[in-house]
Amino acid sequence: MRLKNQVVIVTGGSSGLGRAMSIRFAAEGAEVVIADLSEVPREGGESAIEFIRKNNGKASFVQCDVSSFEDMDSLIANTTERFNRIDVMVNNAMTGKYEPKPLLDTSIDHWEDVLKVNLTGVFTGCKLAIKQMLKQDLKGEVRGRVINMSSQLGIVAAPENCSYGVSKAGVDYLTRSIARDYSKDNIVCNAIAPGKILTGKTGRAIAPEVIEFSKSRTPWPRLGTPNDIAGAALFLASQDASFVQGITLAVDGGWLAS
């Protein structure tokens, strides 16, 4: 029960990595606010809300588009009104609208739409959550924690993947910037860079050439699962990580080491 009585927001919390994190946080005693466009997991199956409540956890759903400042402002305000504080903000939501493309094939609309969700959405989540956290009393030595979802592709370039990689590199810098500026206020901010994670998504995510490339880059004898990311997120959300600040934690089976 490492997150007992803590309030955690997870954007993109209905599906994939967000679903796994939401379930893990609730199992550790958190009151989880799942913010997403829909409660229905994109990969199918039982919703996070149903699973958590069936297992005696505490969770609620808020419909939210992270690219909308108004939606995000309402999410933070309503969560604070209900629970009086936000202990952990997980900026996980990302767009799956576009296939990766190299620079010359990336349209302005593609570029702007990807960055609007993957980077500006994270910026907004950080800004609004930290504004609230600064008003809160300390729990232990921490006033609040932010976890941003990056990617190994924000650190190293993948073939023909311009806008997504740039958005995730921006998340890494934003994370370091927040850690540098707000450590003095007892705000902890870190990021997670997943490797290739098999979430149950179909389409290009499991195309043979994508899986072959991912396996060739991953020394560990399997690809990742959402629970691998949930375990890392739990560590960064807990008191165990109070002196871990401004890092991008690679959870990639050795991708970046190869």
N, C-alpha and C positions, 0 to 999 in steps of 0.2 A: 504493500500500500504506500508506495513512494510519493504518490501525488494526492494523498488523502486531503479532502476539503479544498483542493485547488481548482480554479476555474480555467479551462483550456479552450481556446477557439482553434478549430482546424478548418481552414478554407480548402475547398475541394475535398471535403471530408467524407463524401458518399462513396467514392470509388477508389480502386487501386491503392496507392500508397496512403492516401488520406483515410480511407476506410480502415486499413490496418492500424494506422496510428490512433485513430479515434477509439477503436476497440481496445487497443493496448492501454491507452491512457485511462479509459473507464475502468478497466480491470485493476488498475493501480489506485483507484479511489477518486479520480477526478470527476468533476462535473464538466461534461464535454458539450460544447456548442459546435455543431456541425453546420458549416456554411457552404452551400453549394447551389447550383442551378436546379438540382433535382435530388430527391431522396433516393432515387433508383440507381443502383450501381451500374455503370456502363458495361461492366463485364458480366452482368446478370447475377442472380442469386439473392440471398437475403440481405436486406438493407442493414446498414450499420446501426441505425436506431433500433430496429427490431432485435438484432443480435444482442446489443448492449442491454436493453431492457429485459430481455428474456433471461439474461445472466445477472440480473439484479444490479446493473450499473445505472448510472445517471447520464442522460444525454437528451439534447433537444436539437431540432433542425430549424435553420433559418435560411430561407431562399435568398441568395445573394450572388450578384455578378461582380466579381472583384475589379472589373474594368470600370465600374461605376462608382465614383466618389460618394454619391448619395447613398448607394447600397451599403458601402463599407462604413460610412459614418453612422448609418442607422444600426448596423450590426454591433459596432463598438458601444454606441450609446445605449442600446437596448440590453446588451449583455451587462453593462455596468449598472444599469438601473435594476436589473434582476438580482445581481449577485454582489454588487458594491465594489468589485474589483475584477481585474483580469490578471491571472498569474502567468499564463503562457499563451503567446500568440504564435501559431504555426501558419506561415504563409506558404501553402502547398499548391494552391490552384494554378493550373496552367492550361493553355489552349491546345487542343488536339485537332484544330480546324484545318491546318495546312500540312501538307507533306513537306519534308525538308527539300530545300533547293539551293543551288550555288548562287553566288552574287548576281550574275547577269540574268538569271531566271527568276529572281526574287522581285516581285512587283512592290510598288510603294504601299499598296493596300495590305499585301501579305506582311511586309515589314512592320507597318504600324499596328496591325491587329495583333501580331505575336508579341511585340513589345508592350502593347497596352495591357495585356493580361499578365505576361510572364515577368515583366519588370516594373511597369507603373503600378500594377496591382499589388506587387510586393512592397513597393515604396509607400503606397497609400496605407497598406496594412501596418507597416512599421510605424509610420508617422502617427496614425490615429491611436494605435495601441500604446506606443511609448508616451504620447501626450497624457493618456489616462494613467499609465503606470507611475509617472512622475508625481501624481497626486496621492499615491498609495503609501501606506506604512510598510516598513520592511517585514518580510517573512524570513527569519534567519538573517542573512546578510544581503538578501536580494529583494529588490522592489518589484521586479518583473523580468520575464525571459521572452526572447524572440528567437524562433527557429525558422530560417528561410530555406526553401528547397532549391538547391542549385543542381548541378549535374557535372559529371566528369567531362562533358562536352563544353562546359564553360571554362575548362582548364586546358584541355587539349582539343585541337580541331579534328572534327570528323569530316569525311568526304561529303561535299555537296550539302552542307548544313550551316547556312549563314545566319539567318535571323534567330533561330533557336539558341545557337551557341553564343551569340552576342548577348542575348537576353540573360542567359545564365552567368556569363562573365560579369555582367552588370550587377547581378544579385550578389556575387562574391565581393565586389568592391563595396556595394552598399552595406553589406554585413560588417566589413572591416571598418568602414566609416562610422557606423553607429557604435560599434564597440569602442572605438577610439574616443568618440565625443561624449558618450553617456556612461562609461564605466564609473566615472566619479559620482554618478547618481545611482549607482547600484543596479544598473540595467545590464543584463547579460544578453548578448546577441551572437548567435552562431548560425552556420549553415551546414546542410548535408548535401553531399554530391553523390547521388546513387550511380552505380554502374548500370549494366543492362539488367533490368528487373522484369521478370515475367509476371504481369499483373492479371492476365486473363484477357487482355485486349486482343482483338483480331486485326486483320489487315496488314499494313506494312510493318507493324511492330513485331510480327512473327513471320515475316517473309523469309524464305530460306537464305537469301543473301545477307539479310540483317542478322539473323541468328548465327550464320557462319562467321561473319565479321566479328560479332560480339564474343563468340567462343574463342576466336583466334586472339583476341585482345585480353581475355580473362584467364589468368593462370590457375585460379581455383577451379576444381573439376566440376563445377556447376555454375549456372547463372543465378542471379539473385531472386529473392522472393520479397513480397511486401513486408513480411515479418522481419526481414533483415533490417529494413529501414525503420520499422516501428521500434525495434530494440535500440537503435542508435538515437532515435528521437527521444525515447524515454530517458536515456542517459543524459542528454542535453537538457531535458526538462526538469531533471531531479537535482537535489542538493549535492549529488556526487560530482556535478560539473560546475560548481560555483567559481572555480579558478580557471575554467576553460572559457576563453573569451576571444571573439573575433576570428575563429577558425572556420574553414570549410572542411568538414569531416568526410573523407572519401569512404564510402561503403560500396566497394566495387570489385571485390574478389581479386584485387591486385592489378586492375586495369591500368591505373596510373603508374604502377611499379614496373610495368613490362615495356 
